[in-house]
């Protein structure tokens, strides 16, 4: 069964707040969401609240809402010093809402902020080599594979490789 794409009228993207901690912790605990990240199982709302409260001026944290439910999250962390022109991103979409354009909407929004408001030249990320949908999304948005980190992380009982990808501002 194909799930229809989400329309821009249905989806709301806004900055996260500490009061979102329960919903973000639940999102991050979903098996598919967690599989594509470095998160550990069973992240608590308290840990999530502390993390949200600790985000500084060099961070952008956005959530996507569908019918008032958080269905995706993206974060951007600007680097400092001689790397102030660059930032890292990480993102994920709710297990039940993948393939509906939510990741594209979140990525488009954070890239607009990076390009038009922060004047960032380079956006970096790592993505597990077995995450074909995410790799395709990033490539559609101008990211290129720059290398592969061997045994990047321990996940599900074994080591997994990850691609280093980056996008230089067009």
SEGULO-781654 format. One record per atom (N, C-alpha, C, O): z, x, y. Coordinates in pm, whole numbers, padded with zeros to 5 digits, always signed. Layout:
residues N
ZXY...
END
This chain:
residues 170
+00000+00083-00118+00000+00000+00000+00000+00088+00125+00085+00176+00139-00095+00063+00214-00105+00138+00338-00019+00072+00445-00025-00050+00466+00060+00153+00513+00143+00103+00622+00061+00112+00750+00002+00217+00777+00056+00004+00829-00024+00009+00952+00034+00105+01055+00155+00126+01059-00053+00162+01138-00003+00250+01244+00083+00171+01343+00068+00050+01359+00172+00242+01407+00259+00182+01508+00184+00184+01640+00124+00285+01677+00185+00073+01712+00120+00069+01843+00212+00128+01948+00334+00135+01930+00153+00170+02059+00232+00229+02166+00327+00125+02227+00429+00162+02286+00294-00004+02214+00383-00108+02265+00507-00124+02177+00613-00164+02226+00494-00095+02049+00606-00109+01956+00703+00008+01961+00822-00008+01938+00650+00126+01992+00727+00250+01984+00782+00289+02121+00710+00287+02220+00909+00322+02124+00973+00372+02246+01023+00512+02219+01086+00538+02116+00994+00603+02311+01044+00741+02301+01132+00766+02422+01093+00739+02536+01251+00817+02396+01343+00850+02505+01429+00970+02464+01433+01010+02348+01498+01025+02565+01591+01134+02539+01705+01084+02452+01750+00970+02465+01752+01171+02363+01866+01135+02280+01993+01141+02363+01998+01207+02467+02096+01072+02314+02228+01073+02377+02334+01090+02268+02307+01062+02152+02451+01134+02304+02557+01146+02203+02583+01017+02126+02621+01020+02010+02563+00902+02192+02585+00774+02123+02483+00747+02012+02501+00654+01933+02378+00829+02004+02279+00817+01896+02322+00891+01770+02247+00894+01672+02441+00951+01771+02481+01042+01663+02479+00976+01525+02437+01039+01428+02524+00852+01513+02525+00784+01382+02382+00769+01329+02355+00801+01213+02292+00722+01414+02154+00697+01372+02080+00827+01341+02002+00833+01245+02103+00931+01420+02036+01059+01394+02091+01123+01267+02014+01181+01190+02221+01114+01244+02278+01167+01119+02222+01093+00999+02192+01155+00897+02207+00961+01009+02148+00884+00899+02003+00924+00877+01960+00938+00762+01927+00943+00985+01787+00985+00974+01778+01122+00905+01698+01141+00814+01861+01216+00951+01858+01352+00897+01905+01359+00751+01878+01457+00682+01974+01256+00705+02022+01253+00566+01923+01191+00469+01945+01194+00348+01814+01136+00520+01712+01080+00430+01649+01192+00350+01621+01299+00405+01626+01172+00220+01576+01282+00136+01444+01342+00183+01430+01464+00185+01348+01261+00220+01218+01313+00264+01227+01385+00396+01167+01491+00415+01303+01328+00489+01322+01391+00620+01386+01528+00602+01336+01628+00654+01495+01532+00528+01570+01656+00507+01485+01760+00433+01497+01879+00461+01399+01717+00340+01317+01808+00259+01229+01897+00347+01200+02011+00311+01187+01845+00462+01101+01921+00550+01174+02002+00656+01110+02062+00741+01307+02003+00652+01385+02072+00755+01477+02176+00692+01477+02196+00571+01555+02241+00776+01657+02335+00729+01795+02269+00721+01894+02337+00697+01801+02139+00738+01929+02067+00737+01987+02062+00596+01916+02058+00496+02120+02062+00593+02193+02046+00467+02211+01897+00440+02209+01817+00533+02230+01860+00315+02258+01718+00285+02387+01671+00353+02480+01749+00376+02391+01543+00383+02511+01474+00430+02565+01527+00562+02683+01557+00575+02477+01537+00659+02520+01573+00794+02606+01459+00848+02568+01343+00837+02721+01491+00906+02810+01387+00954+02775+01347+01097+02718+01426+01171+02810+01224+01134+02790+01183+01273+02868+01272+01371+02821+01296+01483+02984+01320+01330+03064+01407+01418+02992+01540+01444+02989+01588+01557+02934+01598+01339+02856+01721+01357+02736+01696+01448+02703+01778+01534+02673+01583+01427+02556+01548+01508+02596+01527+01654+02526+01573+01744+02708+01459+01677+02756+01437+01815+02783+01572+01883+02742+01592+01998+02850+01663+01814+02879+01794+01873+02750+01867+01909+02739+01929+02015+02653+01860+01819+02524+01924+01844+02455+01861+01965+02406+01933+02052+02451+01728+01972+02388+01661+02086+02459+01695+02217+02394+01714+02320+02590+01702+02214+02667+01733+02335+02651+01878+02378+02672+01910+02495+02614+01965+02285+02601+02108+02316+02463+02146+02368+02443+02259+02413+02368+02053+02364+02233+02085+02409+02235+02116+02558+02290+02040+02638+02176+02228+02594+02177+02271+02734+02046+02242+02804+01961+02168+02754+02032+02302+02920+01915+02280+03005+01787+02332+02941+01677+02289+02978+01798+02423+02846+01678+02478+02781+01633+02395+02661+01546+02437+02585+01693+02277+02643+01661+02192+02529+01606+02057+02573+01649+02001+02673+01511+02008+02496+01462+01871+02509+01484+01808+02372+01443+01865+02271+01548+01693+02368+01573+01622+02242+01530+01478+02261+01587+01404+02341+01427+01437+02185+01370+01303+02199+01379+01228+02067+01369+01287+01959+01398+01097+02076+01398+01011+01959+01294+00903+01977+01269+00856+02089+01232+00863+01865+01137+00753+01864+01206+00631+01805+01272+00640+01702+01191+00517+01872+01256+00393+01830+01151+00288+01798+01053+00269+01871+01172+00220+01687+01091+00107+01646+01188-00007+01618+01273+00003+01529+01177-00116+01693+01272-00228+01679+01416-00180+01689+01501-00221+01610+01443-00093+01784+01576-00040+01813+01633+00050+01703+01750+00086+01708+01551+00089+01604+01593+00182+01499+01528+00317+01526+01409+00324+01555+01607+00425+01516+01550+00558+01531+01465+00588+01408+01513+00586+01295+01336+00617+01433+01243+00644+01323+01182+00784+01332+01097+00820+01252+01227+00863+01430+01178+01000+01441+01254+01076+01546+01314+01018+01637+01251+01207+01533+01320+01295+01627+01239+01422+01645+01178+01472+01550+01239+01474+01767+01178+01604+01795+01267+01678+01894+01322+01618+01987+01279+01807+01874+01356+01891+01965+01275+02011+02008+01197+02065+01929+01292+02052+02131+01227+02170+02187+01335+02257+02247+01418+02209+02324+01333+02385+02213+01429+02482+02268+01352+02592+02338+01280+02669+02274+01369+02599+02469+01303+02704+02547+01375+02836+02523+01498+02842+02520+01298+02941+02507+01353+03074+02487+01387+03136+02622+01353+03079+02726+01452+03251+02622+01502+03310+02746+01443+03448+02770+01377+03506+02684+01469+03499+02889+01428+03635+02925+01278+03652+02922+01204+03570+02977+01233+03758+02859+01091+03788+02854+01013+03691+02766+00890+03698+02759+01086+03598+02699+01021+03494+02617+01038+03357+02681+01024+03255+02614+01068+03353+02811+01090+03226+02880+00963+03141+02888+00969+03023+02923+00850+03199+02855+00723+03125+02854+00702+03051+02722+00602+02981+02705+00796+03065+02628+00779+03011+02493+00896+02920+02456+01004+02926+02515+00871+02836+02354+00975+02747+02302+00949+02723+02154+00837+02737+02105+01056+02685+02084+01048+02644+01943+01060+02493+01937+01129+02431+02019+00992+02432+01840+01010+02289+01817+01043+02263+01671+01010+02342+01582+01110+02152+01649+01138+02101+01515+01135+01950+01522+01178+01891+01621+01085+01886+01416+01073+01741+01421+01077+01681+01281+01066+01752+01181+01093+01550+01277+01089+01478+01151+01073+01330+01177+01105+01279+01284+01021+01259+01075+00997+01115+01082+01066+01048+00964+01071+01103+00854+01118+00929+00987+01186+00848+00887+01100+00835+00762+00979+00814+00771+01161+00847+00646+01089+00842+00518+01001+00718+00505+00890+00727+00453+01048+00603+00553+00974+00477+00537+00867+00455+00642+00796+00354+00637+00854+00547+00738+00759+00525+00849+00661+00640+00866+00599+00652+00972+00646+00723+00767+00551+00834+00775+00409+00782+00770+00381+00678+00710+00320+00855+00833+00179+00818+00830+00143+00705+00924+00036+00646+00912+00231+00673+01018+00208+00562+01110+00184+00608+01254+00173+00525+01345+00175+00739+01276+00150+00790+01410+00274+00823+01490+00264+00862+01607+00391+00808+01430+00516+00836+01501+00528+00985+01532+00563+01023+01644+00500+01070+01434+00504+01214+01455+00405+01257+01562+00436+01343+01645+00286+01198+01560+00185+01229+01663+00235+01192+01801+00217+01268+01896+00298+01076+01813+00350+01032+01943+00460+01124+01993+00461+01162+02110+00553+01160+01905+00660+01251+01944+00606+01387+01985+00647+01443+02087+00514+01441+01906+00458+01572+01936+00381+01569+02068+00394+01660+02149+00301+01466+02089+00227+01451+02213+00322+01450+02334+00296+01514+02436+00432+01376+02322+00529+01366+02433+00595+01500+02463+00607+01538+02579+00637+01571+02360+00704+01699+02386+00605+01804+02435+00642+01891+02514+00479+01798+02391+00379+01893+02442+00346+01863+02588+00320+01955+02665+00345+01734+02627+00324+01699+02767+00437+01756+02853+00412+01810+02961+00560+01745+02806+00673+01801+02880+00659+01953+02890+00680+02011+02997+00625+02016+02779+00610+02162+02777+00500+02208+02873+00518+02306+02946+00387+02138+02873+00272+02178+02954+00287+02140+03101+00263+02223+03189+00326+02016+03127+00320+01961+03262+00449+01972+03342+00447+01958+03464+00560+01997+03275+00688+02001+03344+00761+02135+03330+00831+02176+03422+00744+02201+03219+00814+02328+03197+00723+02450+03209+00770+02563+03208+00591+02426+03219+00492+02533+03230+00506+02636+03117+00495+02757+03140+00530+02586+02997+00540+02675+02882+00400+02712+02834+00309+02629+02834+00384+02836+02794+00254+02885+02748+00242+02884+02596+00132+02872+02543+00355+02899+02527+00352+02915+02382+00458+02824+02318+00574+02826+02358+00415+02745+02219+00507+02661+02142+00499+02709+01998+00390+02719+01941+00616+02738+01939+00624+02793+01803+00696+02696+01711+00776+02613+01755+00667+02708+01582+00738+02630+01481+00723+02698+01346+00636+02783+01326+00808+02658+01254+00789+02695+01114+00779+02566+01035+00845+02468+01065+00694+02569+00933+00671+02451+00849+00654+02498+00706+00582+02594+00679+00720+02430+00614+00707+02467+00473+00562+02457+00430+00491+02364+00469+00518+02552+00349+00377+02557+00309+00334+02436+00226+00215+02408+00216+00430+02364+00166+00395+02246+00086+00397+02116+00166+00384+02008+00108+00414+02125+00297+00418+02006+00383+00281+01984+00447+00265+02001+00568+00183+01947+00365+00045+01931+00411+00029+01832+00526-00045+01861+00620+00096+01715+00525+00079+01623+00638+00125+01684+00771+00059+01666+00873+00236+01755+00770+00286+01816+00893+00192+01928+00940+00163+01939+01059+00144+02009+00848+00051+02117+00883-00075+02057+00946-00124+02109+01046-00126+01949+00889-00246+01883+00944-00218+01830+01084-00301+01844+01173-00101+01768+01105-00063+01718+01237-00061+01832+01339-00117+01818+01448+00002+01942+01304+00011+02053+01396-00127+02111+01427-00156+02143+01542-00210+02125+01327-00346+02178+01350-00426+02085+01441-00500+02132+01527-00412+01953+01423-00482+01857+01511-00438+01872+01656-00511+01833+01748-00320+01927+01677-00267+01941+01811-00272+02085+01863-00199+02122+01955-00360+02166+01805-00387+02299+01857-00303+02412+01801-00316+02526+01847-00217+02385+01704-00137+02491+01643-00220+02566+01540-00305+02507+01472-00195+02695+01528-00263+02778+01429-00158+02851+01346-00051+02887+01395-00192+02874+01218-00104+02953+01131-00116+03098+01174-00226+03153+01179-00003+03161+01204-00003+03301+01245+00047+03393+01134+00028+03514+01140+00109+03336+01032+00159+03415+00921+00241+03328+00828+00262+03210+00853+00287+03389+00720+00368+03318+00623+00496+03396+00596+00493+03515+00565+00608+03326+00610+00739+03383+00577+00763+03359+00428+00773+03245+00385+00772+03465+00352+00796+03455+00208+00944+03424+00184+01031+03477+00254+00973+03339+00086+01111+03301+00054+01189+03267+00181+01300+03315+00201+01130+03184+00265+01186+03152+00396+01321+03081+00386+01413+03112+00461+01332+02985+00293+01455+02907+00283+01478+02868+00137+01386+02864+00056+01603+02839+00107+01641+02789-00025+01648+02638-00016+01724+02583+00065+01568+02569-00098+01559+02424-00092+01541+02369-00232+01454+02414-00306+01621+02273-00268+01605+02206-00397+01615+02300-00516+01551+02276-00618+01694+02405-00506+01716+02495-00618+01623+02614-00627+01633+02693-00722+01531+02629-00530+01442+02746-00533+01402+02784-00391+01421+02708-00296+01346+02904-00379+01301+02951-00249+01163+02895-00219+01081+02878-00308+01141+02867-00092+01013+02811-00049+00962+02894+00070+01040+02939+00153+00831+02912+00075+00767+02983+00185+00745+02888+00302+00745+02766+00285+00728+02946+00420+00698+02865+00539+00594+02938+00624+00594+03061+00633+00507+02860+00684+00411+02915+00779+00475+02928+00916+00551+02840+00958+00444+03034+00985+00474+03046+01127+00350+02995+01199+00241+03049+01180+00366+02893+01280+00254+02836+01354+00287+02840+01503+00403+02836+01542+00183+02849+01585+00202+02847+01729+00081+02784+01797-00030+02781+01743+00107+02734+01915+00003+02677+02001+00014+02745+02136+00121+02747+02197-00097+02800+02181-00103+02858+02315-00159+02751+02407-00257+02684+02373-00098+02734+02522-00138+02627+02615-00288+02635+02643-00340+02739+02681-00355+02522+02623-00501+02523+02647-00535+02541+02793-00653+02545+02829
END
